[in-house]
Amino acid sequence: MSKLAYLGPQGTFCEAALRLLAPDVERLPCANVGAALDAARDGDADGAVVPLENSVEGAITQTLDELAKGRSLHITGEVLLPVEFSLLVRPGTELGQIKRIITHPAAHTQCRGYIERELPGAVVIAGSSTAAAAQEVSVPGSPYDAAISPAIAGEYYGLDAIASDIGDRSDTVTRFIQVSRPGPLPEPTGADRTSLVAFLRDDHPGALLEMLSEFAVRGVNLTRIESRPTGDGIGRYFFHFDLEGHVADARVGEAVSGLHRLCGDLRFLGSYPRADRVATQVKPGTADGDFDEAAQWLGKIRAGLA
Ligand SMILES: O=C(O)C(=O)Cc1ccccc1
C-alpha cells in the first residue's frame, strides 16, 4: 500500500483533501508543509498532499516557496475542498472567556470578520495547522482558549464547537495538490494544468512581458501567476505560473521550451488533470495538428520542395 505525507496532525483540511485524492493509502502526518514535502523527497512517503491556494486569500506562500527550492517534485493531481471553520473550545468555556485563539494563518485571515465582531479583544496566534491548534487547546492548562479548526478536529481532540461556519465567506474553496518524486507524467486528458517556476537570467525592462509572450503567441491561457521574492534583495523576484494544458500538447511544450531559453532556471512542476475538469481552451491555429502541419510545411520549404 502506498503512503502519502500531509500537513497534520489528524483532522486538518489537508487530511480531508488527501482522503478525497487517495482514499485507500496509508497517511503520514507531518508537522509542516516543508516536512511533508521532504518526506516525499526522501522516500519516507510515496508522495505528499499540501495546500496550494485559497479562493479568498490566494496562495499558501510557504508551499510555493518550498516547491521552488530543494529537490524537484512533480504535481500529479489536485482537489478543490470547500473549507468551513468552527471555533473550538474546552467543554465549559464561554465566548466571553476567549482571549487567546490559535489557528493556521490561512484560517485566521478568512475569519477576521467574525473575530472583530464577536471577539474584538482576542489575540490570534499562528499555529502550524488548524488541527495542531485544536490539539494545543485540548491540553489541560493550555495557554490558548480556542482554536479555529475544521469541526472534525473537535471530535478528535475532545473540544466543543462554540460557533460554526465562522468564515467571512461561506463559499471558500482551497486547492490542494498531490506531489511525488519526478516520474512518468499523468496522461493528457484534455482538461489539464501545467505548473512552472521561472527564475530570470537577468533583470531588464520587459523581462516579464517576454515570458508572458511565450504563452500568448501560442494561445496558452494562464490560470495563476505569482511573484515571490528570491530572498537575494529588494526587487529580486521569481515567478510561479499555472497554465491550461499538458506539456505533451504541442502548444504548451513549445511555450515551455521557449521559456527555458529565456530563463536562467525553469523548474517544471508537472502536468496533471484539473480538479474542475474545465477543458483546455484551444484557439484556432494552436491545436497539435496545426503545429504538425506547420512543421511539415517548414520541412518542405527547407528541402526546396515548396
Ligand atoms: O491547517 C489546515 O487544516 C490546512 O490544511 C491548511 C489550511 C488552513 C486553512 C485553510 C485551508 C488550508
The ligand as a MOL file (V3000), in Angstrom:
LIG
                    3D

  0  0  0     0  0            999 V3000
M  V30 BEGIN CTAB
M  V30 COUNTS 12 12 0 0 0
M  V30 BEGIN ATOM
M  V30 1 O -4.3350 23.7050 8.7030 0
M  V30 2 C -5.0310 23.0150 7.9200 0
M  V30 3 O -6.0150 22.3450 8.2750 0
M  V30 4 C -4.6850 23.0050 6.4960 0
M  V30 5 O -4.9290 22.0480 5.8140 0
M  V30 6 C -4.1290 24.2880 5.9280 0
M  V30 7 C -5.2760 25.2060 5.6570 0
M  V30 8 C -5.6560 26.1270 6.6090 0
M  V30 9 C -6.7420 26.9640 6.3590 0
M  V30 10 C -7.4380 26.8670 5.1680 0
M  V30 11 C -7.0480 25.9360 4.2380 0
M  V30 12 C -5.9670 25.1050 4.4700 0
M  V30 END ATOM
M  V30 BEGIN BOND
M  V30 1 2 1 2
M  V30 2 1 2 3
M  V30 3 1 2 4
M  V30 4 2 4 5
M  V30 5 1 4 6
M  V30 6 1 6 7
M  V30 7 1 7 8
M  V30 8 2 7 12
M  V30 9 2 8 9
M  V30 10 1 9 10
M  V30 11 2 10 11
M  V30 12 1 11 12
M  V30 END BOND
M  V30 END CTAB
M  END
